[in-house]
Amino acid sequence: MLAPNALRLLDSLGLYQQLRSRGFNFSTVEFRDEADNINDKWQMGNSAKYGYDALRITRPAFLDVLRAAVDERGVKVKYGARYSHVVEESQQGVTFQLGDGSQIKSDILVGADGVYSEVRKSITPTIEPIYSGTLALIATIKRRFANENTNQTNKPPQTTFFHGQSNALLVLPQEHDGSQASLGTQRKYPEQSREDWVHLGYDKDKLYDLFMQDASK
């Protein structure tokens, strides 16, 4: 989900209209209880106040637009390279080494390499990330708009946080017409090794069971 401050930056790069047409535009998130009562609303965007509504867009669609933009601007992207460590840092820039031994000098080095960030370790080598004990689960579903009984077209769902007695479910419409929705929830889960996390990501049966845990409550 991209808020107006992010969309303003992307607009300055000439990318907003492309992104807007490929994502779901909305302004608020509703909070509902198990009786479907609205208890609160959060404003995520507002075109009248901030110039932009919020935007929910899938990562593949977002990356497609970014890749096309860097190609158009002649920016070279090196895929399959693994960062190793910082060799030298000064007011003139930073030199860092890749896993194959080659070195690159740049004005800046951005650490956007996730929870196991090697770049972060270069800056704060004594700080280790601590697992929160909570596992986020997300499923993507397609939504039927046509009502077979009435031949009426249903509106896309609102971005909503449902809170039950023992569970919560976040519904995030996506695609420009809201024809898909991501369903997100959380579960307490013990810490795993990096390899075990990868294995869990491919275990669809276990992920399904975790997602449906206490679904009736």
Secondary structure as GFF3:
##gff-version 3
##sequence-region A 1 217
A	DSSP	alpha_helix	4	12	.	.	.	ID=ss1
A	DSSP	alpha_helix	16	20	.	.	.	ID=ss2
A	DSSP	beta_strand	24	26	.	.	.	ID=ss3
A	DSSP	beta_strand	28	33	.	.	.	ID=ss4
A	DSSP	beta_strand	38	43	.	.	.	ID=ss5
A	DSSP	alpha_helix	47	50	.	.	.	ID=ss6
A	DSSP	beta_strand	54	56	.	.	.	ID=ss7
A	DSSP	alpha_helix	59	72	.	.	.	ID=ss8
A	DSSP	beta_strand	83	90	.	.	.	ID=ss9
A	DSSP	beta_strand	93	98	.	.	.	ID=ss10
A	DSSP	beta_strand	103	106	.	.	.	ID=ss11
A	DSSP	alpha_helix	118	123	.	.	.	ID=ss12
A	DSSP	beta_strand	134	142	.	.	.	ID=ss13
A	DSSP	beta_strand	160	163	.	.	.	ID=ss14
A	DSSP	beta_strand	168	174	.	.	.	ID=ss15
A	DSSP	beta_strand	180	188	.	.	.	ID=ss16
A	DSSP	alpha_helix	194	202	.	.	.	ID=ss17
A	DSSP	alpha_helix	204	212	.	.	.	ID=ss18
###
